[in-house]
């Protein structure tokens, strides 16, 4: 992909087809994915890198966690990543040395000089899906607490009420503990 990007950069607009959306919906664990599109501007970053800026947007069919009814949500995720080649010299060698922690986000690695924009769009979509979707104006009413229920561990209190075993002493007499 690096070779396909001119100095001025290149724009990509992706629109997922129905069978692709169905596969991604299964992967993401949602009911349906009626719309998925992404728009990326890719520019060169130094000698061995790419800078990808864009947006992933989708309509996602989910189940409301309060009413358990189907609903739709909109996902809009901004993307701003730098991808760099991994030169052989930069591969970690087995040696004792201090580890340098970068201040910002570490760049992503280019695989064979390429960025898979479809996989990138899928990743940001999945990250943007609300894990606990809720219909507007839905209210969760907790069930009233039962005060007369003994609870699941009530039997533990009864363990002390059992008769204690007796111990036989030499000589045939018994003594209670």
NORVEN-V976599 format. One line per field, one symbol per residue. ss: DSSP state (A for helix, B for strand, O for the rest). phi: phi as a letter, one per 30 degrees, with the letter a starting at -180 (. if undefined). psi: psi as a letter, one per 30 degrees, with the letter a starting at -180 (. if undefined). A space follows every 50 residues. Layout:
BEGIN
ss=???
phi=???
psi=???
END
This chain:
BEGIN
ss=OAAAOOOOOBBBBBBOOAAAAAAAAAAAOOOBBBBBBBBBBBBBBOOOBB BBBBBBBBBBBBBOOOOOOBBBBBBBBBBBBBBBOOOAAAOOOOOOOOOO OOOOOOOBBOBOOBOOAAAAAAAAAAAAOOOOOOOOOOOOOOOOOOOOOO OOOAAAAAAOOOOOOBBBOOOOOBBBO
phi=.eddcdedjbcbbcbddeddddddddddicdabdbbbbbbccbdbidbbb ccblbcbacbcbcddccicdabbccbbdbabccbdcdeddddcdadadcc cddcddddcdchibbddddddddddddddddbdbdeidbdcddddddcdd jdcddddddddddddccdcdjidcbdd
psi=eeffjleflkkkkkjkleeeeeeeeeefhlelifkklkkkkklkjaehlk kkkakkklkkkakkfefglklklkkjkkkjlkklljleffkkljlklkkk kkeakkllkkjhglkjeeeeeeeeeeffkjfikkkkgkkkjkkkkjffkf lfgefeffefflkkklkklkfflkkk.
END
